[in-house]
């Protein structure tokens, strides 16, 4: 116990130690979530609760107390972090995506959003016991659903089609919408609490929001102009974006408090729709910064809770509020707003699934603390303002757990999950991979060929294959690529290191045994350049069979063939007839595709279809009772 008290004293008094702990806990939770394929939001919250209120219960004082450690700068730190998070959300929101989302999503945003806000306000007031002001602000934030939580749930449940598109785009678009609801309501409350007219306050807030939006648009236009004209060097672009976010936020705050959140959201949206060529690199930088800030905010907000606040939040009022939000507010807002655009089964599923995520907690924590400060400074006491953050976490935990466990059975029970077996994502479009993909398609395997180069995808388009143009490692692919459609990833680009990176990226999602790449070297076992097996995919075909050797044989006339095996024509007979052939895969009688390689030999058997790469059929004489089928 002495050690616990000693550590708590060190953390409480040392800002550097506190920063190190926040970063370590936040990123550690993110890493653990990646390893366990668990929701990062839950693990980050648990990390903060452990070093905050739980540590306080055990040792008498918290190991980490952000408000006490950072003092007056605690609130500005959280505000700036939330501003960058909202900028990142705006950077994903492209107007063309809203057009793709369909009528149901648009109606859910413009009709369902306000409906959920109104009904959520009544639930927060009558069920949770918040005052009207706190209820209005909190309900505005609870409109959002988290895309970072929804995406893994959809992949887990194999949910596809219209329901998947609805959930995905609703989460993307609603993130900034809910934050704007909270900003507008809080500002009106703040101004009204100072004795000014509510009507006058409302008019001023609308004007201030318009000014903040124009400022954000101006920043976005100016930055895209500077990048397009080459006024800034490449190495300064990412840091300049981060500095300009802070500047945009600070200038908007001079207009009116919390209007900075509106400005940075508009800034991100303007930049996203500017068709800027170098936006991919900026998105990567922004994703890294956002991950760091999100991790820090979650740890700080949860660690700043006290046992007293948590105990007050664990009561029948909270339980009643959760029931209202889950079984009344969400279903009614979806069913009313999307009436006539969704069938009954889709409406039931979408009326239930609405996990809250990062923005909901971050923005709730910010405005909850602002309302508490307002109670201390102004003439009004906002009862329950200190309960907003615990309620937000309760909503997150409940929805993530409940929806995570029920989305799969419910989507299957309603017949909305994909019935066909997931196919293959083939990364890298080239002459050999296109022929391989064509052979798989002719065997009834669903294939998506992905590449970031439009011209390299031309042969795939000409062959009638489905394509995905973009970087599969990017956040854009996380949104646009239907992950429920594939359970196998084959990296076949000409860059071996990139192939290994792709395999490492998808391994936690589909399983390391389901990611493949070609051999890197002719002497793979003894070549020092070969990446460790833990950091690459499984070897396809055999060791030493590299891309260069395959493409060389292809130019010599080798081609793919599909060979059905029967009682009369066995695997042994095939090998005798075609000794040079590389058996790449076999399609077994149950429809399972097995990609072959070292220690994964073909099994054969009646009804099995072999997919091989070999010299032209005319160069090898087949058995008399066998009719080969070119792929």
LOPAKE-910805 format. One record per residue (C-alpha): x, y, z. Coordinates in nm, 2 decimals. Example, Ala and Ser with C-alpha at 12.3 -4.5 7.8 and 13.67 -1.06 7.14 Angstrom:
2
        x        y        z
     1.23    -0.45     0.78
     1.37    -0.11     0.71
This chain:
631
        x        y        z
     0.00     0.00     0.00
     0.29     0.23     0.07
     0.40     0.18    -0.29
     0.06     0.27    -0.42
     0.05     0.59    -0.21
     0.40     0.68    -0.32
     0.32     0.64    -0.69
     0.00     0.84    -0.65
     0.19     1.12    -0.49
     0.44     1.12    -0.77
     0.18     1.12    -1.04
    -0.03     1.39    -0.87
     0.26     1.63    -0.85
     0.47     1.56    -1.16
     0.32     1.67    -1.49
     0.58     1.48    -1.69
     0.51     1.16    -1.50
     0.13     1.22    -1.56
     0.19     1.28    -1.94
     0.40     0.96    -1.96
     0.13     0.76    -1.78
    -0.15     0.90    -2.00
     0.04     0.82    -2.32
     0.14     0.48    -2.20
    -0.20     0.37    -2.08
    -0.38     0.51    -2.38
    -0.16     0.36    -2.65
    -0.12     0.04    -2.45
    -0.50     0.00    -2.44
    -0.51     0.06    -2.82
    -0.24    -0.20    -2.87
    -0.41    -0.45    -2.65
    -0.74    -0.39    -2.83
    -0.57    -0.46    -3.16
    -0.42    -0.79    -3.02
    -0.74    -0.91    -2.87
    -0.97    -0.77    -3.15
    -1.17    -0.60    -2.87
    -1.33    -0.25    -2.88
    -1.05     0.00    -2.80
    -1.29     0.24    -2.64
    -1.37    -0.01    -2.36
    -1.01    -0.09    -2.28
    -0.91     0.28    -2.28
    -1.19     0.36    -2.05
    -1.09     0.07    -1.82
    -0.73     0.19    -1.81
    -0.84     0.54    -1.69
    -1.08     0.40    -1.43
    -0.81     0.17    -1.30
    -0.56     0.45    -1.23
    -0.83     0.70    -1.12
    -1.13     0.61    -0.91
    -1.04     0.24    -0.86
    -0.69     0.32    -0.74
    -0.84     0.58    -0.51
    -1.07     0.32    -0.36
    -0.78     0.09    -0.29
    -0.51     0.33    -0.18
    -0.71     0.63    -0.07
    -0.58     0.86    -0.34
    -0.58     0.83    -0.73
    -0.27     0.73    -0.91
    -0.36     0.98    -1.18
    -0.57     1.29    -1.12
    -0.55     1.50    -1.44
    -0.75     1.80    -1.31
    -0.53     1.83    -1.01
    -0.21     1.78    -1.20
    -0.28     2.01    -1.50
    -0.48     2.27    -1.31
    -0.62     2.55    -1.52
    -0.48     2.41    -1.85
    -0.68     2.08    -1.81
    -0.99     2.21    -1.98
    -0.80     2.38    -2.27
    -0.61     2.05    -2.33
    -0.93     1.85    -2.36
    -1.09     2.12    -2.57
    -0.80     2.12    -2.82
    -0.80     1.74    -2.83
    -1.17     1.73    -2.91
    -1.12     2.00    -3.18
    -0.86     1.78    -3.35
    -1.08     1.47    -3.32
    -1.37     1.66    -3.48
    -1.14     1.79    -3.76
    -1.05     1.43    -3.83
    -1.42     1.35    -3.84
    -1.48     1.63    -4.09
    -1.19     1.52    -4.30
    -1.37     1.19    -4.37
    -1.70     1.36    -4.46
    -1.72     1.40    -4.83
    -2.03     1.53    -5.00
    -2.01     1.25    -5.26
    -2.03     1.00    -4.98
    -2.35     1.15    -4.86
    -2.50     1.11    -5.21
    -2.38     0.74    -5.20
    -2.54     0.69    -4.86
    -2.90     0.68    -5.00
    -3.23     0.83    -4.90
    -3.26     0.63    -4.57
    -2.94     0.77    -4.43
    -3.02     1.13    -4.54
    -3.36     1.11    -4.37
    -3.21     0.96    -4.06
    -2.96     1.25    -4.04
    -3.20     1.54    -4.12
    -3.52     1.40    -3.96
    -3.40     1.12    -3.73
    -3.12     1.32    -3.57
    -3.35     1.60    -3.44
    -3.61     1.34    -3.33
    -3.35     1.15    -3.13
    -3.23     1.47    -2.98
    -3.58     1.57    -2.86
    -3.67     1.23    -2.73
    -3.33     1.18    -2.58
    -3.37     1.51    -2.39
    -3.69     1.39    -2.23
    -3.52     1.06    -2.14
    -3.23     1.24    -1.98
    -3.46     1.47    -1.78
    -3.73     1.23    -1.67
    -3.53     0.90    -1.65
    -3.17     1.00    -1.57
    -3.27     1.29    -1.35
    -3.07     1.56    -1.52
    -3.18     1.92    -1.53
    -3.33     2.05    -1.86
    -3.01     2.23    -1.96
    -2.78     1.93    -1.90
    -3.04     1.70    -2.06
    -3.05     1.91    -2.38
    -2.67     1.92    -2.42
    -2.62     1.55    -2.34
    -2.90     1.43    -2.57
    -2.74     1.63    -2.85
    -2.42     1.43    -2.81
    -2.60     1.10    -2.78
    -2.72     1.14    -3.14
    -2.38     1.02    -3.27
    -2.29     0.66    -3.34
    -1.93     0.56    -3.36
    -1.80     0.44    -3.70
    -1.48     0.31    -3.53
    -1.71     0.08    -3.32
    -1.96    -0.01    -3.59
    -1.70    -0.12    -3.85
    -1.57    -0.41    -3.64
    -1.92    -0.52    -3.55
    -2.02    -0.54    -3.91
    -1.72    -0.74    -4.00
    -1.78    -0.97    -3.71
    -2.14    -1.03    -3.80
    -2.08    -1.05    -4.18
    -2.35    -0.79    -4.22
    -2.37    -0.66    -4.58
    -2.60    -0.48    -4.82
    -2.82    -0.18    -4.73
    -2.81    -0.23    -4.35
    -2.43    -0.22    -4.35
    -2.42     0.09    -4.57
    -2.68     0.26    -4.35
    -2.49     0.20    -4.02
    -2.16     0.29    -4.18
    -2.27     0.62    -4.33
    -2.49     0.72    -4.04
    -2.19     0.69    -3.81
    -1.96     0.89    -4.03
    -2.21     1.18    -4.09
    -2.36     1.19    -3.74
    -2.02     1.24    -3.56
    -2.00     1.62    -3.64
    -2.38     1.66    -3.64
    -2.41     1.55    -3.27
    -2.12     1.77    -3.17
    -2.29     2.07    -3.34
    -2.61     2.00    -3.15
    -2.42     2.01    -2.83
    -2.23     2.33    -2.92
    -2.55     2.51    -3.01
    -2.74     2.41    -2.70
    -2.46     2.47    -2.46
    -2.39     2.82    -2.60
    -2.75     2.92    -2.57
    -2.76     2.79    -2.21
    -2.43     2.97    -2.13
    -2.54     3.30    -2.26
    -2.89     3.27    -2.10
    -2.73     3.18    -1.76
    -2.56     3.52    -1.77
    -2.90     3.69    -1.77
    -2.93     3.77    -2.14
    -3.24     3.71    -2.36
    -3.27     3.35    -2.49
    -3.40     3.48    -2.83
    -3.12     3.72    -2.86
    -2.87     3.45    -2.75
    -3.01     3.22    -3.01
    -2.97     3.47    -3.28
    -2.62     3.55    -3.17
    -2.52     3.18    -3.16
    -2.65     3.13    -3.51
    -2.45     3.43    -3.63
    -2.14     3.31    -3.44
    -2.18     2.96    -3.58
    -2.21     3.10    -3.93
    -1.89     3.31    -3.87
    -1.71     3.00    -3.74
    -1.82     2.80    -4.04
    -1.70     3.07    -4.28
    -1.36     3.08    -4.09
    -1.33     2.70    -4.12
    -1.41     2.71    -4.49
    -1.16     2.99    -4.54
    -0.89     2.79    -4.37
    -0.97     2.48    -4.58
    -0.97     2.68    -4.90
    -0.65     2.86    -4.82
    -0.47     2.54    -4.71
    -0.58     2.35    -5.02
    -0.47     2.65    -5.24
    -0.13     2.66    -5.07
    -0.08     2.29    -5.12
    -0.20     2.28    -5.48
     0.02     2.58    -5.58
     0.33     2.43    -5.41
     0.37     2.71    -5.17
     0.48     2.47    -4.89
     0.74     2.19    -4.90
     0.61     1.84    -4.85
     0.78     1.79    -4.51
     0.59     2.09    -4.36
     0.25     2.00    -4.48
     0.14     1.77    -4.20
     0.28     1.99    -3.92
     0.12     2.29    -4.09
    -0.22     2.12    -4.08
    -0.19     2.06    -3.71
    -0.08     2.41    -3.64
    -0.36     2.56    -3.85
    -0.62     2.35    -3.67
    -0.51     2.51    -3.34
    -0.50     2.85    -3.50
    -0.85     2.81    -3.66
    -0.99     2.69    -3.32
    -0.83     2.98    -3.13
    -0.96     3.25    -3.37
    -1.31     3.10    -3.36
    -1.30     3.10    -2.98
    -1.24     3.47    -3.00
    -1.58     3.51    -3.17
    -1.76     3.29    -2.92
    -1.67     3.02    -2.67
    -1.69     2.66    -2.82
    -1.76     2.79    -3.17
    -1.41     2.67    -3.24
    -1.55     2.32    -3.26
    -1.78     2.43    -3.54
    -1.49     2.60    -3.72
    -1.25     2.30    -3.72
    -1.53     2.07    -3.83
    -1.60     2.30    -4.13
    -1.22     2.32    -4.19
    -1.19     1.94    -4.21
    -1.50     1.91    -4.44
    -1.37     2.18    -4.67
    -1.03     2.01    -4.70
    -1.20     1.67    -4.76
    -1.40     1.80    -5.05
    -1.11     2.00    -5.21
    -0.99     1.70    -5.41
    -0.64     1.77    -5.29
    -0.38     1.54    -5.45
    -0.17     1.49    -5.13
    -0.46     1.43    -4.90
    -0.37     1.07    -4.85
    -0.04     1.15    -4.68
    -0.21     1.41    -4.46
    -0.48     1.16    -4.36
    -0.21     0.92    -4.24
    -0.06     1.19    -4.02
    -0.39     1.30    -3.89
    -0.49     0.95    -3.81
    -0.18     0.91    -3.60
    -0.24     1.23    -3.42
    -0.61     1.15    -3.37
    -0.52     0.81    -3.22
    -0.28     0.97    -2.97
    -0.53     1.24    -2.87
    -0.82     1.00    -2.85
    -0.62     0.77    -2.62
    -0.52     1.06    -2.40
    -0.86     1.21    -2.37
    -1.02     0.88    -2.27
    -0.76     0.81    -2.00
    -0.79     1.17    -1.87
    -1.17     1.18    -1.86
    -1.21     0.84    -1.69
    -0.92     0.90    -1.45
    -1.07     1.23    -1.35
    -1.39     1.07    -1.23
    -1.43     1.01    -0.86
    -1.58     0.71    -0.67
    -1.85     0.94    -0.55
    -1.96     1.05    -0.90
    -1.95     0.69    -1.02
    -2.15     0.56    -0.73
    -2.41     0.83    -0.79
    -2.43     0.73    -1.16
    -2.49     0.36    -1.08
    -2.86     0.37    -0.98
    -3.21     0.30    -1.11
    -3.22     0.64    -1.29
    -2.93     0.54    -1.51
    -3.08     0.20    -1.58
    -3.41     0.36    -1.68
    -3.23     0.61    -1.90
    -3.05     0.32    -2.08
    -3.37     0.14    -2.13
    -3.54     0.45    -2.28
    -3.25     0.52    -2.51
    -3.22     0.16    -2.63
    -3.58     0.06    -2.66
    -3.77     0.38    -2.72
    -3.55     0.67    -2.86
    -3.34     0.48    -3.11
    -3.61     0.25    -3.26
    -3.87     0.53    -3.29
    -3.62     0.78    -3.44
    -3.52     0.52    -3.70
    -3.86     0.39    -3.78
    -4.03     0.73    -3.81
    -3.75     0.90    -4.01
    -3.69     0.61    -4.25
    -4.06     0.50    -4.30
    -4.11     0.38    -4.66
    -3.73     0.35    -4.74
    -3.65     0.03    -4.53
    -3.83    -0.30    -4.52
    -3.95    -0.43    -4.18
    -3.64    -0.66    -4.11
    -3.40    -0.38    -4.19
    -3.59    -0.13    -3.97
    -3.58    -0.38    -3.68
    -3.21    -0.43    -3.71
    -3.12    -0.06    -3.76
    -3.35     0.04    -3.48
    -3.15    -0.17    -3.24
    -2.79    -0.13    -3.35
    -2.64     0.21    -3.25
    -2.32     0.17    -3.05
    -2.17     0.50    -2.92
    -1.81     0.56    -2.97
    -1.52     0.80    -2.93
    -1.68     1.13    -3.02
    -1.98     1.07    -2.79
    -1.76     1.03    -2.49
    -1.50     1.30    -2.58
    -1.76     1.56    -2.65
    -1.98     1.46    -2.35
    -1.68     1.48    -2.12
    -1.59     1.83    -2.25
    -1.94     1.98    -2.22
    -2.01     1.80    -1.89
    -1.71     1.97    -1.73
    -1.80     2.30    -1.89
    -2.15     2.29    -1.74
    -1.99     2.21    -1.40
    -1.77     2.52    -1.44
    -2.07     2.72    -1.54
    -2.25     2.61    -1.22
    -1.96     2.74    -1.02
    -1.94     3.07    -1.20
    -2.30     3.17    -1.29
    -2.63     3.22    -1.12
    -2.77     2.88    -1.20
    -2.68     2.54    -1.07
    -2.71     2.26    -1.33
    -2.81     1.96    -1.14
    -2.66     1.64    -1.28
    -2.40     1.81    -1.49
    -2.13     1.61    -1.32
    -2.32     1.29    -1.42
    -2.29     1.35    -1.79
    -1.95     1.19    -1.83
    -2.04     0.87    -1.62
    -2.37     0.85    -1.82
    -2.18     0.87    -2.15
    -1.95     0.59    -2.04
    -2.24     0.38    -1.92
    -2.41     0.43    -2.26
    -2.09     0.33    -2.44
    -2.02     0.02    -2.24
    -2.39    -0.09    -2.26
    -2.42    -0.04    -2.64
    -2.08    -0.18    -2.73
    -2.14    -0.50    -2.52
    -2.51    -0.55    -2.61
    -2.49    -0.47    -2.97
    -2.16    -0.65    -3.01
    -2.31    -0.97    -2.88
    -2.64    -0.94    -3.06
    -2.57    -0.80    -3.40
    -2.46    -1.14    -3.54
    -2.75    -1.35    -3.41
    -3.00    -1.08    -3.49
    -2.87    -1.02    -3.85
    -2.87    -1.40    -3.91
    -3.21    -1.44    -3.76
    -3.36    -1.17    -3.98
    -3.18    -1.31    -4.29
    -2.97    -1.00    -4.34
    -2.63    -1.15    -4.29
    -2.43    -1.27    -4.60
    -2.53    -1.62    -4.68
    -2.26    -1.69    -4.93
    -1.91    -1.77    -4.81
    -1.68    -1.47    -4.79
    -1.44    -1.44    -5.08
    -1.09    -1.32    -5.14
    -0.93    -0.97    -5.13
    -0.64    -0.97    -5.38
    -0.41    -0.67    -5.33
    -0.20    -0.58    -5.63
    -0.32    -0.57    -5.99
    -0.08    -0.73    -6.24
    -0.08    -0.97    -6.53
    -0.04    -1.28    -6.30
    -0.28    -1.18    -6.03
    -0.55    -1.09    -6.28
    -0.53    -1.43    -6.43
    -0.54    -1.59    -6.09
    -0.84    -1.38    -5.99
    -1.02    -1.48    -6.31
    -0.96    -1.85    -6.23
    -1.10    -1.81    -5.88
    -1.41    -1.62    -6.02
    -1.48    -1.90    -6.27
    -1.46    -2.14    -5.98
    -1.74    -1.95    -5.80
    -1.51    -1.76    -5.55
    -1.60    -1.39    -5.50
    -1.28    -1.18    -5.56
    -1.21    -0.82    -5.52
    -0.89    -0.69    -5.68
    -0.75    -0.38    -5.50
    -0.48    -0.14    -5.62
    -0.41     0.23    -5.57
    -0.33     0.28    -5.94
    -0.62     0.32    -6.18
    -0.42     0.22    -6.49
    -0.30    -0.10    -6.33
    -0.66    -0.20    -6.26
    -0.75    -0.17    -6.63
    -0.69    -0.54    -6.71
    -0.91    -0.63    -6.40
    -1.19    -0.41    -6.53
    -1.16    -0.56    -6.88
    -1.18    -0.91    -6.73
    -1.50    -0.82    -6.56
    -1.35    -0.85    -6.21
    -1.47    -0.64    -5.92
    -1.22    -0.38    -5.82
    -1.13    -0.14    -5.54
    -0.92     0.15    -5.63
    -0.74     0.29    -5.32
    -0.49     0.22    -5.05
    -0.62    -0.08    -4.86
    -0.42     0.02    -4.55
    -0.59     0.37    -4.53
    -0.89     0.48    -4.33
    -1.07     0.55    -4.66
    -1.06     0.17    -4.73
    -1.19     0.10    -4.38
    -1.50     0.29    -4.47
    -1.55     0.21    -4.84
    -1.42    -0.15    -4.86
    -1.68    -0.41    -4.76
    -1.48    -0.62    -4.52
    -1.77    -0.86    -4.48
    -1.72    -0.98    -4.83
    -1.38    -1.15    -4.78
    -1.22    -1.38    -4.53
    -0.89    -1.43    -4.72
    -0.63    -1.18    -4.82
    -0.36    -1.24    -5.09
    -0.10    -0.97    -5.13
     0.04    -1.00    -5.48
     0.19    -0.66    -5.55
     0.55    -0.63    -5.69
     0.67    -0.49    -5.36
     0.75    -0.77    -5.12
     0.77    -0.54    -4.81
     0.44    -0.39    -4.89
     0.29    -0.73    -4.93
     0.42    -0.82    -4.58
     0.27    -0.49    -4.44
    -0.07    -0.58    -4.60
    -0.06    -0.92    -4.44
     0.03    -0.79    -4.10
    -0.25    -0.53    -4.13
    -0.52    -0.78    -4.21
    -0.39    -1.07    -4.00
    -0.57    -0.97    -3.67
    -0.90    -0.93    -3.86
    -0.91    -1.25    -4.07
    -0.65    -1.46    -3.89
    -0.29    -1.50    -3.97
    -0.36    -1.83    -4.13
    -0.58    -1.65    -4.39
    -0.32    -1.40    -4.52
    -0.09    -1.50    -4.81
     0.19    -1.36    -5.02
     0.45    -1.50    -5.26
     0.79    -1.61    -5.17
     1.04    -1.32    -5.15
     1.35    -1.49    -5.26
     1.46    -1.79    -5.47
     1.65    -1.91    -5.16
     1.40    -1.79    -4.90
     1.53    -2.00    -4.61
     1.88    -1.86    -4.63
     1.82    -1.51    -4.76
     1.87    -1.25    -4.48
     1.64    -1.01    -4.67
     1.34    -1.23    -4.60
     1.10    -1.08    -4.35
     1.03    -1.28    -4.03
     0.74    -1.52    -4.07
     0.57    -1.34    -3.78
     0.56    -1.02    -3.98
     0.45    -1.15    -4.32
     0.18    -1.37    -4.47
     0.19    -1.74    -4.54
     0.39    -1.84    -4.85
     0.17    -1.91    -5.15
     0.26    -2.20    -5.39
     0.61    -2.29    -5.25
     0.93    -2.14    -5.12
     1.14    -1.99    -5.40
     0.84    -1.93    -5.63
     0.87    -1.56    -5.66
     0.67    -1.30    -5.85
     0.96    -1.26    -6.10
     0.96    -1.63    -6.18
     0.59    -1.65    -6.22
     0.56    -1.35    -6.45
     0.85    -1.48    -6.65
     0.67    -1.82    -6.70
     0.35    -1.64    -6.79
     0.53    -1.45    -7.07
     0.65    -1.80    -7.19
     0.30    -1.91    -7.23
     0.21    -2.06    -6.89
    -0.16    -2.02    -6.79
    -0.41    -2.11    -6.52
    -0.63    -2.41    -6.55
    -0.91    -2.56    -6.34
    -0.91    -2.93    -6.32
    -1.20    -3.13    -6.17
    -1.09    -3.45    -6.00
    -1.29    -3.77    -6.02
    -1.27    -4.14    -5.93
    -1.11    -4.20    -6.27
    -0.88    -3.89    -6.27
    -0.70    -3.85    -5.93
    -0.45    -3.61    -5.79
    -0.17    -3.85    -5.86
    -0.27    -3.88    -6.22
    -0.28    -3.51    -6.25
     0.07    -3.48    -6.12
     0.19    -3.75    -6.35
     0.04    -3.58    -6.65
     0.15    -3.23    -6.56
     0.48    -3.26    -6.36
     0.57    -2.89    -6.41
     0.24    -2.75    -6.28
     0.22    -2.54    -5.97
    -0.10    -2.63    -5.79
    -0.20    -2.29    -5.64
    -0.53    -2.38    -5.48
    -0.80    -2.64    -5.45
    -1.17    -2.60    -5.42
    -1.31    -2.87    -5.20
    -1.65    -3.04    -5.22
    -1.79    -2.82    -4.94
    -1.70    -2.51    -5.13
    -1.40    -2.43    -4.92
    -1.11    -2.26    -5.10
    -0.77    -2.38    -4.97
    -0.46    -2.19    -5.09
    -0.16    -2.42    -5.11
     0.20    -2.37    -5.01
     0.48    -2.52    -4.78
     0.32    -2.78    -4.55
    -0.01    -2.73    -4.72
    -0.02    -2.99    -5.00
    -0.32    -3.06    -5.21
    -0.55    -3.33    -5.07
    -0.74    -3.42    -5.38
    -1.05    -3.64    -5.38
    -1.36    -3.69    -5.59
    -1.53    -3.36    -5.67
    -1.23    -3.14    -5.58
    -1.13    -2.88    -5.83
    -0.76    -2.80    -5.87
    -0.65    -2.45    -5.97
    -0.30    -2.48    -6.13
    -0.05    -2.26    -6.31
     0.14    -2.46    -6.58
     0.26    -2.46    -6.94
    -0.01    -2.44    -7.20
    -0.23    -2.75    -7.21
    -0.11    -2.84    -7.56
     0.25    -2.87    -7.43
     0.15    -3.15    -7.19
    -0.05    -3.45    -7.30
    -0.34    -3.52    -7.06
    -0.50    -3.86    -6.99
    -0.75    -3.98    -7.24
    -1.04    -3.96    -7.00
    -0.96    -3.61    -6.88
    -1.09    -3.29    -7.04
    -0.89    -2.99    -6.91
    -1.06    -2.66    -6.85
    -0.86    -2.34    -6.92
    -0.92    -2.08    -6.65
